[in-house]
Amino acid sequence: MKKVEAVVRHFKLEDVKNALTDRGIQGMTVTEVRGFGRQKGHTEIYRGTEYAIDFVPKVKIEVVCTNENLQTVIDTILQTAQTGQIGDGKIFVTNLEDSIRIRTGEHGEEAL
């Protein structure tokens, strides 16, 4: 099993969710996050005053999937979240040792 964490732009969330659902990927966790990478924030002008926005708001999508579905999840997120501009985000993949469904006590891929 793998855990895929994708940090993407807010307005791409619905597109990514729909695309993953259309490809049979069920379940995800979404968190609003703030951070910066190479983009290092940006400046905005509000009422004539310029403000530095150091931490850019993004959305983190977490998907746990089988090893067989991993490439589908990655490709789907890449195709849907990409705008070609700086700040599109990142995808992180980690190994997941186990998952347990609390209601039934199922372990591993059965719990997904």
Secondary structure by P-SEA (a helix, b strand, c coil): cbbbbbbbcccaaaaaaaaaaaaccccbbbbbbcccccccccccccccbbbbbcbbbbbbbbbbbcccaaaaaaaaaaaccccccccccbbbbbbbcccccccccccccccc
